[in-house]
Amino acid sequence: MSILHTVNKPGQPLALCLRAASSGDSVLLIEEAVYELMGRGLDALPDDCAVFVMKADAMARGVQVRAELIDYERFVALCVEHDQVLSWF
């Protein structure tokens, strides 16, 4: 069973997400959570855990992206592709 974890804030929401994410899950950083791309916070994810970033949020904050940028249409597709969506905020 795959889970799409959406994270909208750095700090505790991301830390909880990192502890819960399993092999085969995906993580989508939105809103203020895109700032985590500037650090090494995502290194704790399993190797086969995909990381996505909402393009509009990264661009609005001027954050350099090391993950796949997506738009809202792709966000909806990810929600459908995964068995569950879990939001961390």
N, C-alpha and C positions, 0 to 999 in steps of 0.2 A: 504494500500500500504506500503510495507516494504522497507527500505533503508539500504544498506550496506555503512557505513561511513568508509572510509579509511583515516587514519591520519598518516603522516610521520614525523611530527615535534611537539615537545612540545611547550607550550606557546600559542600564539594567534590561530594557527590552531586548537589546541585541544579545546580551550575555545569556539571558534565558533561552533565546532562540538557538544560540550556539550549543547549549547543553542539550536541547531537545532534538536538534536536527540529526537525521540518520542518513545512512548510505542511500542514495537514490532520490533524496529530497531535493527541493530547490528553494533558494532564498531570493526574495525580491526586496531590494532596498528602495524605499520611497521617502519623500519629504526630507526631514532632518537626518535620517539614517544614512543618506548618501555620503555624509561627512566621514563615515567609517572607511571609505575607500582611501582616505588620506593616511590611514594608519595600518597596523598589521592585525587588526581585530578579527578579520575573517580567516586568518590562518588556522584557527581551531576547527574549521568545518572539515568534514570528511572529504577525501580527495574527489570522490565522484558526486559531490553535491554541487549542482549548478548555481551560479550567482548571476542575477539579473539586476539591472538598475533602471529606474524610470528615467528616461531621457530628459523629459521636461524638468524634473527635479534636479538632476545633475547640472544641466545647463544653467538653470536659474541660480545655482549656488557656485558656479564656476569650478566644479570639482572634476579633476582628471579621472577618467574611468578605465579600470583594468578588467571590466566585466562587460557582458553583453548589454548594450543599451536597448531598451524596448519602448514602444509606445502603448497607448491604452488598448488598442486592438489586440496586440500581442499579450497584454496583461489578461484580458478576457480569455484568450486562447489558453494561457497557462492555467487559469482557474478551471477550465473544462478538462484539460489534459491530466490534472492531478486528481487523486481520489478525495483529498481534503484540502481546505485552505485554512490556515491558522494565522491569525493576526497578532502581532506583538506590539503593544503600545503602552 
